[in-house]
Amino acid sequence: MDWVATAGDLIYESPGEAHTLVAHDHPDPMRVFFIVKGPLVWLNDKGEPDDYFDVHQYIALYKAHYEKVGLGAALIDKLYR
């Protein structure tokens, strides 16, 4: 089912649900805050683990982005213990 979230909406997605996030062209930028608990695990056609994405991959992505935009990867280290 297609639906559109608007400013102030809270969306809860149960574990195992699939989704596609689309940010429509709008004069106000979209802001989103995700809380992910545990790794994301992709399963193959047999239902067996095929790949995963965990906190360590998130940290690596953010460090690379901060370096790219000139903030420095070390700034990420200040955000967690």
Residue pairs with C-beta under 8 A, 6 or more apart in sequence:
4 24
5 11
7 28
13 19
21 32
23 30
36 58
38 54
39 52
39 53
39 54
39 55
40 52
40 53
40 54
41 49
41 51
41 52
42 49
42 50
42 51
42 52
43 49
43 50
44 50
59 76
62 76
63 73
63 76
64 73
66 72
66 73
66 75
66 76
67 73
